[in-house]
Amino acid sequence: MKELTVQSSDAEIYARIDGNTDPKAPTVVFANSLGTDHTLWDPILPLMPEGLRLVRFDKRGHGRSSVPTPPYSMGALVSDAEAVCDAVEARDAVFVGLSVGGLIAQGLAVKRMDIVRAMVLSNTAAKIGHKQFWDDRIGMVQKAGMEPVADGILERWFGKDFRAGPSFGMWRDLLISTPPEGYVGVCAAIAGSDFFTTTASLRLPTLGIAGTEDGSTPPDLVRETVDLIPGSRFELIRRAGHLPCVEAPETYAGLLTGFFKEIGHV
C-alpha cells in the first residue's frame, strides 16, 4: 500500500494505491459517491484479481482531502481525478465511478483518453437530479449540518434489510462525518452537470451497474446513460441499493472481474 497527497489547483487530494504498486501494472481507478470516502471500496478490494494496481482517492471536501471553500464545479472534480492519475502515472486505466464518481468518470474519459481506456458507470447517470433538488439539499445542510438529512439519504442508499444489519451504523457515521462545506460543494457540482451530449460521443468499453433498490439513481436512469455509449453492457444487482459494492460485494466484484477479463485488463 502506498499513500500520497496530490496538489490540484486549490485542493490537496488524498490518494492511495493498493495491490501492485508498479506503474506499469494494469490499473483500476475508483471514484466514490457523495458523502463517502475511499473506504467505500474496502469490501471489494480483497475480491479483486491479483496483479492489478488499485488506485483510490478522496474527492475534495471529503475524507482526508482538503475542504476548499464551496461551491465546487464538476470541472474541478474532474481535474482533481486527472491530477491523481497523472501523479500515479495511470495510463490506459479502467475508471470505476459510482454516483458522482460516475460523473467524474464521464468527464475524465472525454478529456483524457490516454488515462481512461474503459469505464464502469455504477449507480450514476449523465445528469443526476435537478437544480432545485440540489439547491434545497444545500440549503438544509448549510442551515443544520449533516445529521438532519442523513436518514433520508440512507433510505435511498440502502435496502431495508441492510439498514437493519450490524454494519449499517458505520456507513451512517461516515455520511454524517462528511464536512458540510465539502458536501454542499460537491452538491453544487452535481447540480450543474449534464453529460448527455459528451457521453454520447464516447467510444470505449463500458459496463453499467445498477441496484434494484436504488432510490438515488434508479436502474432505468443508469441504463439510459449507459445506452448512450455503443457496445456498452448493463447489469442489474437484485436486492441492492445505491452502494452495491457495500451491500453485495461478491456480486459486484464478480461483475468487475468479468468486465476486466472481457477487455483484457487481467
KAHULIN-V700849 format. One record per residue. N is the residue number from 0. OMEGA is omega in degrees with one decimal (* if undefined). NEAR is the number of other C-alpha atoms within 12 Angstrom. Layout:
n=(N	N)
omega=(OMEGA	OMEGA)
near=(NEAR	NEAR)
This chain:
n=(0	1	2	3	4	5	6	7	8	9	10	11	12	13	14	15	16	17	18	19	20	21	22	23	24	25	26	27	28	29	30	31	32	33	34	35	36	37	38	39	40	41	42	43	44	45	46	47	48	49	50	51	52	53	54	55	56	57	58	59	60	61	62	63	64	65	66	67	68	69	70	71	72	73	74	75	76	77	78	79	80	81	82	83	84	85	86	87	88	89	90	91	92	93	94	95	96	97	98	99	100	101	102	103	104	105	106	107	108	109	110	111	112	113	114	115	116	117	118	119	120	121	122	123	124	125	126	127	128	129	130	131	132	133	134	135	136	137	138	139	140	141	142	143	144	145	146	147	148	149	150	151	152	153	154	155	156	157	158	159	160	161	162	163	164	165	166	167	168	169	170	171	172	173	174	175	176	177	178	179	180	181	182	183	184	185	186	187	188	189	190	191	192	193	194	195	196	197	198	199	200	201	202	203	204	205	206	207	208	209	210	211	212	213	214	215	216	217	218	219	220	221	222	223	224	225	226	227	228	229	230	231	232	233	234	235	236	237	238	239	240	241	242	243	244	245	246	247	248	249	250	251	252	253	254	255	256	257	258	259	260	261	262	263	264	265)
omega=(178.7	178.0	176.5	174.3	-174.6	176.1	178.5	-175.4	-174.3	-176.4	170.3	-172.6	176.7	177.1	175.1	178.9	174.7	-178.8	-179.6	-178.2	178.5	-179.9	-179.7	-179.8	174.9	-168.7	171.8	178.8	-177.6	174.6	-170.3	-172.2	171.5	177.4	173.8	175.4	-175.1	-179.4	174.5	-174.4	-179.0	-176.3	-175.9	-175.4	178.9	-177.2	-179.6	179.4	178.2	176.8	179.9	169.6	-171.6	-174.7	176.2	177.4	175.4	174.8	172.9	-179.9	-176.5	172.5	-177.0	176.9	-179.0	-175.5	176.0	178.7	178.0	4.5	175.1	174.1	175.6	175.9	178.1	179.4	177.5	178.5	176.3	178.9	178.2	-179.8	177.0	-178.6	177.3	-178.6	-178.9	179.3	177.6	176.7	-178.5	-177.9	166.0	-178.8	179.9	-178.1	-179.6	179.8	177.7	174.0	176.0	172.7	177.3	178.4	-178.7	179.5	-179.4	-179.4	177.1	-173.6	-171.5	179.0	178.0	179.5	-171.1	175.9	-179.9	-177.1	163.4	179.3	-173.0	172.9	-174.7	179.9	174.3	174.5	-177.0	178.3	179.1	-170.4	-177.6	177.4	-177.7	176.7	177.8	179.0	178.8	-179.8	179.7	-178.3	177.8	-177.5	-168.8	179.6	-172.3	-172.6	-175.9	-178.5	-169.7	-173.4	177.3	177.8	-176.7	175.4	177.2	-178.9	-167.7	173.1	-175.1	-177.9	-179.1	-179.5	178.2	-174.8	-172.5	-175.2	-177.3	-175.2	-177.7	179.3	174.3	179.1	179.7	-179.9	-174.9	176.0	178.0	178.3	-179.1	179.7	178.3	-179.1	-177.8	176.4	179.8	173.9	180.0	178.3	179.0	-177.9	-176.6	-172.4	173.6	-174.4	-176.5	-175.6	-177.2	179.7	177.8	178.7	-175.1	175.8	179.4	-179.8	-176.1	172.8	173.5	179.2	176.4	176.2	-177.0	-177.0	-176.5	178.8	-179.4	176.3	-176.8	-175.5	-178.2	178.4	178.2	-178.6	179.7	179.8	-178.3	-179.6	175.5	-173.8	-178.3	177.3	-179.2	179.1	-177.5	178.8	-179.3	178.1	-177.8	176.1	175.8	-178.0	-173.0	-178.0	-175.4	175.6	176.6	-175.9	-176.0	-172.6	-178.8	178.6	-178.2	-180.0	178.2	177.5	178.0	-177.9	178.4	178.4	178.8	179.7	-179.8	-175.0	177.6	-179.2	171.4	*)
near=(15	20	22	24	27	30	23	27	21	21	30	29	38	35	39	34	33	32	25	22	24	20	26	17	26	34	40	50	47	48	49	45	45	47	43	42	39	38	29	34	37	23	22	28	32	17	23	33	26	21	19	31	37	42	47	43	48	42	51	54	39	39	33	29	32	29	28	28	20	25	29	32	28	33	29	31	46	36	31	39	50	39	31	40	44	25	26	35	26	36	29	30	42	45	51	50	47	47	48	48	46	47	49	50	51	53	43	41	41	29	21	27	24	21	33	39	33	43	49	52	50	52	53	48	43	40	34	36	28	19	19	16	18	25	23	19	31	30	23	21	26	24	16	16	23	31	24	20	26	28	20	17	28	36	26	26	42	35	29	19	17	28	24	13	14	12	17	24	18	19	30	28	19	26	34	30	24	35	33	37	30	41	43	37	37	45	41	35	37	43	30	27	34	27	33	25	17	23	35	26	20	32	23	31	33	41	42	43	51	46	41	31	30	35	30	36	35	31	31	25	31	41	30	29	42	42	29	30	33	19	17	29	31	33	31	29	32	20	23	35	40	42	49	40	40	35	37	30	25	21	27	38	29	24	32	40	29	21	32	31	18	16	23	16	27	22)
